């Protein structure tokens, strides 16, 4: 049984969203979130961090690494992350001690996956956005999901000076409901927390 989760995330906006989401759903499981200064920073530091965890990680703990796919090849990125976990000797028989998750394309796709959460945080946005052809599949939004969220929020009168990613993540994270999120990459992430 999982009693503690260490989350390694690529940026403060992911940390902000998860700090709003996780306490509402992880009863009895402690967690710590470690943000980095982008994907490159996280992946560069990952081998050392995992070697450190290998020295003290109890069987009741799990490490979850979350990065954005951005323009990377998803399969290649996942293989690289798994190879790092194997090299640190954190993938044992039985349950995985390290779970690697990729937000496709970016964290903001998870927000498009739960449009009700966006509406709760920003009531003036159009409720019909998920029905539009470019937004039906949150993991397939092209041209950058944070840019798409910025366009939608600005059109509704929010964040005229540009998307403040951490602020938006915190506000939307307050209302995220895993059961209604249609982002497949979010659901993969969520299952890694709850199974």
Backbone as CSV, one residue per row, in Angstrom:
resi,resn,N_x,N_y,N_z,CA_x,CA_y,CA_z,C_x,C_y,C_z
1,UNK,0.842,-1.190,0.000,0.000,0.000,0.000,0.888,1.255,0.000
2,UNK,0.527,2.211,-0.801,1.289,3.453,-0.886,0.937,4.347,0.302
3,UNK,1.974,4.825,0.991,1.770,5.735,2.114,2.338,7.124,1.843
4,UNK,3.287,7.218,0.899,3.911,8.506,0.601,4.267,8.556,-0.881
5,UNK,4.099,9.752,-1.469,4.441,9.958,-2.879,5.366,11.155,-2.991
6,UNK,6.465,10.976,-3.709,7.374,12.054,-4.082,7.089,12.374,-5.542
7,UNK,6.702,13.617,-5.829,6.425,14.031,-7.199,7.515,14.969,-7.685
8,UNK,8.122,14.628,-8.802,9.110,15.478,-9.448,8.441,16.060,-10.683
9,UNK,8.288,17.378,-10.706,7.581,18.039,-11.801,8.488,19.070,-12.433
10,UNK,8.177,19.435,-13.670,9.115,20.278,-14.405,8.998,21.761,-14.137
11,UNK,7.894,22.202,-13.534,7.789,23.646,-13.316,6.823,23.980,-12.187
12,UNK,6.923,25.200,-11.679,6.061,25.626,-10.566,4.563,25.578,-10.878
13,UNK,4.160,25.736,-12.128,2.720,25.704,-12.417,2.144,24.311,-12.169
14,UNK,2.900,23.268,-12.487,2.435,21.906,-12.205,2.320,21.703,-10.703
15,UNK,3.309,22.182,-9.963,3.251,22.094,-8.506,2.002,22.805,-7.978
16,UNK,1.715,24.002,-8.490,0.568,24.776,-8.013,-0.740,24.028,-8.230
17,UNK,-0.917,23.450,-9.410,-2.147,22.704,-9.697,-2.267,21.484,-8.783
18,UNK,-1.164,20.756,-8.620,-1.213,19.542,-7.801,-1.417,19.847,-6.323
19,UNK,-0.896,20.959,-5.847,-1.109,21.327,-4.433,-2.583,21.641,-4.153
20,UNK,-3.310,22.056,-5.162,-4.748,22.296,-5.008,-5.545,21.001,-5.153
21,UNK,-5.084,20.120,-6.015,-5.815,18.892,-6.338,-5.594,17.760,-5.324
22,UNK,-4.357,17.447,-5.040,-4.039,16.222,-4.306,-4.602,16.144,-2.891
23,UNK,-4.554,17.202,-2.085,-5.076,17.055,-0.716,-6.554,16.657,-0.670
24,UNK,-7.282,16.982,-1.704,-8.715,16.661,-1.726,-8.972,15.180,-1.996
25,UNK,-7.994,14.458,-2.545,-8.248,13.093,-2.986,-7.288,12.044,-2.444
26,UNK,-6.222,12.447,-1.785,-5.239,11.483,-1.299,-5.304,11.333,0.220
27,UNK,-6.447,11.013,0.715,-6.612,10.837,2.162,-5.692,9.728,2.650
28,UNK,-4.928,10.032,3.691,-4.050,9.044,4.288,-2.728,8.830,3.573
29,UNK,-2.490,9.559,2.495,-1.228,9.449,1.758,-0.535,10.799,1.809
30,UNK,0.680,10.816,2.336,1.442,12.063,2.343,2.127,12.235,0.989
31,UNK,2.470,13.469,0.665,3.157,13.710,-0.595,4.034,14.942,-0.471
32,UNK,5.024,14.997,-1.340,5.866,16.183,-1.481,6.078,16.406,-2.968
33,UNK,6.057,17.675,-3.354,6.215,18.034,-4.769,7.503,18.830,-4.914
34,UNK,8.318,18.431,-5.868,9.595,19.092,-6.122,9.579,19.684,-7.528
35,UNK,9.351,20.995,-7.660,9.340,21.618,-8.988,10.764,21.882,-9.480
36,UNK,10.913,21.909,-10.777,12.195,22.205,-11.413,12.020,23.413,-12.327
37,UNK,13.098,23.824,-12.924,13.075,24.989,-13.818,12.986,24.526,-15.272
38,UNK,11.988,23.732,-15.566,11.766,23.232,-16.914,12.128,21.760,-17.051
39,UNK,11.748,21.205,-18.183,11.966,19.783,-18.434,13.448,19.439,-18.475
40,UNK,14.249,20.272,-19.127,15.684,19.997,-19.224,16.310,19.912,-17.830
41,UNK,15.940,20.837,-16.955,16.457,20.837,-15.585,16.060,19.550,-14.865
42,UNK,14.792,19.164,-14.974,14.327,17.956,-14.300,15.062,16.728,-14.830
43,UNK,15.129,16.576,-16.156,15.755,15.386,-16.729,17.257,15.342,-16.453
44,UNK,17.890,16.501,-16.352,19.314,16.545,-16.029,19.549,16.101,-14.593
45,UNK,18.692,16.530,-13.679,18.849,16.198,-12.264,18.254,14.839,-11.888
46,UNK,17.457,14.267,-12.766,16.733,13.035,-12.449,17.641,11.873,-12.042
47,UNK,18.735,11.583,-12.747,19.560,10.443,-12.323,20.057,10.575,-10.883
48,UNK,20.538,11.736,-10.512,21.028,11.941,-9.145,19.920,11.835,-8.113
49,UNK,18.763,12.414,-8.428,17.626,12.345,-7.493,17.201,10.896,-7.278
50,UNK,17.112,10.138,-8.371,16.668,8.752,-8.247,17.689,7.899,-7.505
51,UNK,18.974,8.147,-7.727,19.995,7.418,-6.960,19.844,7.719,-5.465
52,UNK,19.533,8.972,-5.156,19.300,9.334,-3.757,18.092,8.604,-3.184
53,UNK,16.996,8.584,-3.926,15.805,7.868,-3.459,16.088,6.384,-3.271
54,UNK,16.912,5.810,-4.139,17.203,4.376,-4.057,17.840,4.010,-2.731
55,UNK,18.506,4.952,-2.097,19.175,4.672,-0.823,18.199,4.619,0.351
56,UNK,17.048,5.296,0.234,16.164,5.320,1.409,14.690,5.088,1.097
57,UNK,14.326,4.878,-0.131,12.922,4.753,-0.504,12.297,3.503,0.105
58,UNK,11.347,3.650,1.028,10.692,2.466,1.594,9.710,1.866,0.590
59,UNK,9.356,0.628,0.822,8.435,-0.059,-0.091,7.074,0.628,-0.158
60,UNK,6.732,1.401,0.861,5.427,2.065,0.903,5.428,3.423,0.192
61,UNK,6.543,3.785,-0.429,6.635,5.080,-1.120,6.686,4.877,-2.621
62,UNK,6.318,5.919,-3.323,6.370,5.912,-4.787,6.913,7.257,-5.244
63,UNK,7.682,7.228,-6.315,8.170,8.443,-6.966,7.423,8.555,-8.289
64,UNK,6.851,9.730,-8.532,6.170,9.978,-9.808,6.841,11.178,-10.463
65,UNK,7.286,10.966,-11.692,7.953,12.005,-12.466,6.967,12.468,-13.535
66,UNK,6.708,13.780,-13.597,5.752,14.330,-14.560,6.458,15.380,-15.408
67,UNK,6.465,15.158,-16.717,7.016,16.141,-17.645,6.018,16.371,-18.776
68,UNK,6.135,17.522,-19.419,5.344,17.794,-20.621,6.000,17.104,-21.803
69,UNK,5.194,16.630,-22.723,5.750,16.067,-23.942,6.352,17.155,-24.804
70,UNK,5.695,18.306,-24.848,6.095,19.386,-25.754,6.173,18.811,-27.164
71,UNK,7.300,18.985,-27.831,7.452,18.467,-29.196,8.272,17.180,-29.252
72,UNK,8.544,16.590,-28.095,9.336,15.358,-28.062,8.528,14.170,-28.567
73,UNK,9.250,13.163,-29.028,8.636,11.885,-29.353,8.263,11.226,-28.031
74,UNK,7.000,10.931,-27.831,6.507,10.423,-26.551,7.183,9.098,-26.183
75,UNK,7.296,8.187,-27.152,7.890,6.877,-26.876,9.360,7.024,-26.494
76,UNK,10.093,7.845,-27.236,11.506,8.061,-26.940,11.719,8.712,-25.584
77,UNK,10.891,9.696,-25.265,10.989,10.373,-23.971,10.714,9.389,-22.839
78,UNK,9.679,8.582,-22.982,9.335,7.599,-21.936,10.466,6.582,-21.774
79,UNK,11.040,6.107,-22.875,12.152,5.149,-22.792,13.335,5.757,-22.043
80,UNK,13.618,7.014,-22.327,14.731,7.694,-21.648,14.473,7.784,-20.144
81,UNK,13.248,8.105,-19.771,12.906,8.224,-18.357,12.957,6.863,-17.662
82,UNK,12.479,5.822,-18.330,12.523,4.480,-17.754,13.967,4.020,-17.598
83,UNK,14.799,4.280,-18.593,16.210,3.890,-18.511,16.885,4.549,-17.312
84,UNK,16.529,5.786,-17.026,17.085,6.478,-15.864,16.638,5.796,-14.573
85,UNK,15.381,5.375,-14.517,14.868,4.682,-13.329,15.546,3.330,-13.140
86,UNK,15.735,2.604,-14.228,16.392,1.299,-14.157,17.835,1.470,-13.689
87,UNK,18.527,2.464,-14.232,19.930,2.706,-13.845,20.047,3.037,-12.361
88,UNK,19.045,3.672,-11.809,19.055,4.014,-10.374,18.591,2.841,-9.508
89,UNK,18.229,1.748,-10.168,17.736,0.544,-9.484,16.457,0.827,-8.699
90,UNK,15.581,1.610,-9.293,14.303,1.910,-8.636,13.122,1.204,-9.281
91,UNK,13.371,0.377,-10.260,12.290,-0.427,-10.820,12.547,-1.865,-10.397
92,UNK,11.798,-2.320,-9.421,11.965,-3.676,-8.911,10.817,-4.542,-9.400
93,UNK,10.894,-5.828,-9.079,9.778,-6.708,-9.430,8.578,-6.324,-8.579
94,UNK,7.409,-6.520,-9.154,6.196,-6.114,-8.449,5.847,-4.687,-8.825
95,UNK,5.227,-3.951,-7.910,4.825,-2.574,-8.235,6.041,-1.706,-8.550
96,UNK,5.841,-0.776,-9.444,6.907,0.157,-9.789,7.134,1.130,-8.643
97,UNK,8.388,1.390,-8.358,8.730,2.391,-7.365,8.787,3.777,-7.998
98,UNK,9.059,3.820,-9.310,9.084,5.079,-10.054,8.066,4.972,-11.172
99,UNK,7.213,5.961,-11.268,6.236,6.011,-12.348,6.521,7.272,-13.143
100,UNK,6.714,7.112,-14.443,6.984,8.244,-15.326,5.711,8.586,-16.084
101,UNK,5.295,9.843,-15.993,4.084,10.288,-16.667,4.389,11.507,-17.518
102,UNK,3.719,11.554,-18.672,3.941,12.631,-19.630,2.619,13.339,-19.871
103,UNK,2.596,14.641,-19.618,1.412,15.453,-19.929,1.470,15.756,-21.422
104,UNK,0.457,15.339,-22.141,0.453,15.509,-23.592,-0.555,16.598,-23.925
105,UNK,-0.169,17.587,-24.519,1.153,18.063,-24.913,1.815,18.788,-23.751
106,UNK,0.982,19.429,-22.952,1.482,20.186,-21.792,0.447,20.091,-20.682
107,UNK,0.814,20.545,-19.509,-0.079,20.538,-18.351,-1.455,21.127,-18.687
108,UNK,-1.479,22.176,-19.471,-2.745,22.869,-19.748,-3.750,21.970,-20.471
109,UNK,-3.289,20.888,-21.119,-4.230,19.933,-21.721,-5.102,19.304,-20.635
110,UNK,-4.516,19.128,-19.445,-5.296,18.571,-18.346,-6.410,19.527,-17.944
111,UNK,-6.192,20.831,-18.102,-7.231,21.809,-17.795,-8.333,21.765,-18.850
112,UNK,-7.945,21.653,-20.115,-8.953,21.509,-21.169,-9.749,20.222,-20.970
113,UNK,-9.140,19.216,-20.343,-9.826,17.952,-20.084,-10.915,18.054,-19.032
114,UNK,-10.855,19.072,-18.203,-11.894,19.306,-17.194,-12.357,20.753,-17.348
115,UNK,-13.128,20.986,-18.393,-13.535,22.356,-18.709,-14.389,22.956,-17.608
116,UNK,-15.106,22.116,-16.862,-15.915,22.638,-15.750,-15.020,23.303,-14.715
117,UNK,-13.822,22.758,-14.496,-12.878,23.378,-13.554,-12.443,24.754,-14.058
118,UNK,-12.209,24.874,-15.360,-11.826,26.167,-15.943,-12.975,27.155,-15.788
119,UNK,-14.201,26.700,-16.058,-15.378,27.563,-15.908,-15.565,28.013,-14.455
120,UNK,-15.286,27.135,-13.520,-15.418,27.501,-12.107,-14.398,28.563,-11.714
121,UNK,-13.186,28.437,-12.257,-12.133,29.401,-11.937,-12.318,30.704,-12.709
122,UNK,-12.791,30.603,-13.937,-12.919,31.765,-14.828,-14.308,31.731,-15.477
123,UNK,-15.337,32.200,-14.768,-16.731,32.041,-15.204,-17.097,32.703,-16.534
124,UNK,-16.280,33.644,-17.019,-16.636,34.320,-18.272,-16.156,33.580,-19.526
125,UNK,-15.404,32.481,-19.365,-14.982,31.743,-20.566,-16.186,31.050,-21.181
126,UNK,-16.101,30.778,-22.467,-17.219,30.136,-23.157,-17.335,28.674,-22.734
127,UNK,-18.526,28.261,-22.329,-18.705,26.867,-21.912,-18.637,25.886,-23.079
128,UNK,-18.744,26.394,-24.285,-18.779,25.528,-25.466,-17.394,25.213,-26.047
129,UNK,-16.335,25.703,-25.446,-14.981,25.481,-25.978,-14.717,23.995,-26.258
130,UNK,-15.028,23.061,-25.353,-14.713,21.652,-25.624,-15.465,21.045,-26.812
131,UNK,-16.515,21.695,-27.258,-17.246,21.181,-28.415,-16.650,21.656,-29.744
132,UNK,-15.760,22.629,-29.695,-15.139,23.139,-30.920,-14.126,22.127,-31.445
133,UNK,-13.996,22.061,-32.764,-13.202,21.001,-33.387,-11.761,20.933,-32.889
134,UNK,-11.114,22.039,-32.646,-9.723,22.013,-32.216,-9.528,21.675,-30.748
135,UNK,-10.633,21.535,-29.988,-10.536,21.342,-28.543,-11.202,20.060,-28.039
136,UNK,-11.782,19.274,-28.936,-12.534,18.088,-28.496,-11.655,17.065,-27.783
137,UNK,-10.442,16.905,-28.248,-9.494,15.991,-27.608,-8.411,16.849,-26.971
138,UNK,-8.422,17.012,-25.649,-7.468,17.928,-25.016,-6.012,17.550,-25.245
139,UNK,-5.738,16.265,-25.453,-4.364,15.833,-25.676,-3.930,16.005,-27.136
140,UNK,-4.829,16.467,-27.982,-4.502,16.655,-29.402,-4.569,18.122,-29.826
141,UNK,-4.697,19.030,-28.883,-4.733,20.454,-29.224,-3.390,20.832,-29.838
142,UNK,-3.427,21.462,-30.983,-2.187,21.806,-31.677,-1.794,23.249,-31.400
143,UNK,-0.507,23.510,-31.577,-0.018,24.871,-31.428,0.284,25.277,-30.005
144,UNK,0.336,24.317,-29.093,0.648,24.615,-27.698,-0.607,24.793,-26.870
145,UNK,-0.756,23.962,-25.852,-1.959,24.063,-25.027,-1.935,25.276,-24.109
146,UNK,-0.755,25.705,-23.665,-0.761,26.906,-22.821,-1.113,28.114,-23.657
147,UNK,-0.672,28.135,-24.918,-1.045,29.243,-25.803,-2.545,29.233,-26.075
148,UNK,-3.113,28.030,-26.235,-4.557,27.921,-26.462,-5.330,28.407,-25.240
149,UNK,-4.879,28.017,-24.048,-5.548,28.487,-22.831,-5.430,29.997,-22.707
150,UNK,-4.275,30.524,-23.030,-4.095,31.974,-22.983,-5.079,32.672,-23.924
151,UNK,-5.226,32.158,-25.143,-6.171,32.773,-26.099,-7.596,32.754,-25.569
152,UNK,-8.001,31.617,-25.009,-9.368,31.477,-24.493,-9.604,32.421,-23.318
153,UNK,-8.647,32.484,-22.404,-8.808,33.357,-21.236,-8.801,34.831,-21.638
154,UNK,-7.916,35.189,-22.539,-7.860,36.594,-22.974,-9.140,37.000,-23.691
155,UNK,-9.682,36.104,-24.514,-10.934,36.397,-25.224,-12.087,36.633,-24.247
156,UNK,-12.003,36.009,-23.065,-13.039,36.173,-22.043,-12.749,37.349,-21.111
157,UNK,-11.648,38.070,-21.359,-11.335,39.246,-20.561,-10.371,38.999,-19.415
158,UNK,-9.782,37.807,-19.359,-8.836,37.488,-18.297,-7.404,37.582,-18.830
159,UNK,-6.488,37.901,-17.957,-5.050,37.861,-18.237,-4.674,38.580,-19.523
160,UNK,-5.118,39.811,-19.632,-4.841,40.619,-20.826,-3.349,40.792,-21.072
161,UNK,-2.552,40.762,-20.014,-1.104,40.911,-20.163,-0.398,39.615,-20.496
162,UNK,-1.126,38.539,-20.683,-0.541,37.240,-20.975,-0.846,36.249,-19.870
163,UNK,-0.750,34.983,-20.211,-1.072,33.929,-19.259,-0.061,33.894,-18.121
164,UNK,-0.563,34.006,-16.926,0.253,33.796,-15.728,0.031,32.339,-15.329
165,UNK,0.946,31.480,-15.808,0.739,30.037,-15.739,0.533,29.511,-14.325
166,UNK,1.336,29.957,-13.388,1.219,29.438,-12.028,-0.094,29.881,-11.391
167,UNK,-0.466,31.126,-11.616,-1.739,31.619,-11.076,-2.911,30.837,-11.669
168,UNK,-2.913,30.658,-12.976,-3.999,29.913,-13.633,-4.036,28.472,-13.136
169,UNK,-2.869,27.848,-12.992,-2.814,26.466,-12.516,-3.385,26.348,-11.107
170,UNK,-3.049,27.293,-10.265,-3.556,27.280,-8.884,-5.079,27.438,-8.885
171,UNK,-5.577,28.404,-9.658,-7.025,28.666,-9.673,-7.805,27.495,-10.255
172,UNK,-7.357,26.971,-11.371,-8.056,25.845,-12.006,-7.880,24.583,-11.173
173,UNK,-6.691,24.388,-10.593,-6.431,23.212,-9.765,-7.388,23.069,-8.593
174,UNK,-7.889,24.191,-8.087,-8.860,24.154,-6.976,-10.117,23.370,-7.337
175,UNK,-10.437,23.335,-8.628,-11.712,22.775,-9.067,-11.577,21.488,-9.875
176,UNK,-10.349,21.044,-10.154,-10.173,19.821,-10.939,-10.828,18.634,-10.240
177,UNK,-11.543,17.838,-11.026,-12.195,16.623,-10.543,-11.723,15.473,-11.429
178,UNK,-10.925,14.568,-10.899,-10.372,13.495,-11.723,-11.416,12.676,-12.474
179,UNK,-12.546,12.420,-11.867,-13.562,11.585,-12.499,-14.174,12.167,-13.752
180,UNK,-14.103,13.461,-13.932,-14.710,14.053,-15.125,-13.662,14.495,-16.147
181,UNK,-12.382,14.317,-15.855,-11.325,14.781,-16.754,-11.198,13.825,-17.929
182,UNK,-11.346,14.348,-19.147,-11.316,13.514,-20.353,-9.934,13.454,-21.000
183,UNK,-8.938,14.077,-20.399,-7.575,13.979,-20.921,-7.032,12.592,-20.602
184,UNK,-6.653,11.852,-21.643,-6.114,10.511,-21.444,-4.810,10.573,-20.658
185,UNK,-3.957,11.566,-20.950,-2.689,11.656,-20.210,-2.943,11.982,-18.738
186,UNK,-3.969,12.783,-18.440,-4.312,13.026,-17.037,-4.763,11.727,-16.369
187,UNK,-5.600,10.964,-17.051,-6.096,9.718,-16.460,-4.969,8.732,-16.197
188,UNK,-3.954,8.659,-17.075,-2.789,7.807,-16.809,-2.064,8.289,-15.548
189,UNK,-1.890,9.604,-15.449,-1.259,10.169,-14.253,-2.078,9.819,-13.013
190,UNK,-3.378,10.019,-13.077,-4.230,9.818,-11.907,-4.201,8.376,-11.438
191,UNK,-4.221,7.439,-12.374,-4.165,6.028,-11.999,-2.855,5.689,-11.283
192,UNK,-1.777,6.363,-11.659,-0.496,6.094,-11.001,-0.508,6.553,-9.538
193,UNK,-1.377,7.488,-9.216,-1.504,7.952,-7.834,-2.406,7.065,-7.003
194,UNK,-3.384,6.486,-7.646,-4.455,5.823,-6.901,-4.456,4.301,-7.024
195,UNK,-3.508,3.732,-7.745,-3.496,2.261,-7.870,-2.205,1.685,-7.329
